[in-house]
């Protein structure tokens, strides 16, 4: 192995080891000095994960989270010089992490927090002004063929747990209180201006927003939403999107239907 | 005039870069205070990698800061000392950032961070031998031609040495500067940390560097540990006020270089803005004591 391969392997190894070929001028054991590098690497990465996943950390406590993050970095060391990308696979790791099985919604919480980081850094795009939006909708003969372009930060997440309620409870000063995590909830994540926001939405709204995101025309997206939830409320869902400046463009379907 | 310029050739490396003032690292927690009060700070410095994102608050605020202050872009992700080739995608991201923000200075480290697919997010030490020298010089050349500007290379803080090394760190750095024409980012805290850790005289180390090429100075605080012999082991953690010994060394550096743009670095245990501003004022005072 090369010098750097040895060094890198020893930095990430589960037990403290010291590569060959190193020395200290004063004759001190090089392992006691190599430990500084090892500690720097581990603490920087674990701190970055703790910062990016604050509620996930709160759900299991600092000690458990840091121990889990230490194992995660051994199995998934970073591959990008961009620290904000580190941890994008943490939720999948948690999903298969046996000691966390007693907190079944932990992986979903990590997924939600990941989406928040992505929304925070997503591309900027000016929203369509509500007035312009209204005019465009009113002047439209074939509303169903309209394609709605959403802000780059818009994403959704389906969960079997009351994920948004739990996340919101952890933002409040007075803590979690009594909260029943055992009902399914979908999340809408978006950035309005500079602020990332999280909303609880129903499965119909989630299907609707996802289909719009995939470029389906309005009518098809509504059909999918109604399939997912017969009670889907189009007016309410559009109001949510418009009031949080999530719509950036409207355009008519260019393709001719057969 | 001939005499002056040969006394302080640093001025050549610096023009038309950063002002010869004290600057501060831009911290997220200080943004609103800085934008509301527009304090008299010579320049701000940011880590390039934090801004390699599509959009959002980071770009929003950096745009506002850049409209009012000179900017130093400091990279931590190029892995210039890496055994493998430089990452062309990363170089392209840097070029995009430089195009967008037009910083007065771009600097990177004499260190490596990545090996194969793994990026370790630390500035790791190099063996100083002929093969490494050749590789680092090729990488610096590649950076300077990709970015179409000279870069500053920062001297490292290290905790260990390689048996394979055949050159002194200062000779190694001097040779890179000579071969590539890059400037030197003289981190005085790194000098002090490394010299204590490797039993070297800090001023002798400074005097062995190509001081004519210094385009920026970094000052920071360190943490103290002990090694297996119970001897002082200094750790460059940017988490404390600048030590008195480092201020003294800085003063000695300035008498040799003349005034040079000086950054106060603080990345951990970030205090109130006023605390960093006081350190910046102190550096400005030192800068005002030497003639250009």
Interface residues (C-beta under 8 A of the other chain):
Chain A: X2 X3 X4 X5 X7 X8 X11 X12 X21 X22 X23 X24 X25 X26 X27 X28 X29 X30 X31 X32 X33 X34 X36 X37 X40 X41 X44 X45 X48 X77 X78 X79 X80 X81 X82 X83 X84 X86 X120 X121 X122 X123 X124 X125 X152 X153 X191 X194
Chain B: X49 X50 X52 X53 X54 X55 X56 X57 X58 X59 X60 X76 X77 X78 X79 X82 X83 X87 X90 X112 X113 X114 X115 X116 X117 X118 X119 X120 X121 X122 X124 X125 X127 X159 X160 X161 X162 X163 X164 X197 X198 X199 X200 X225 X227 X228 X229 X231 X233 X235
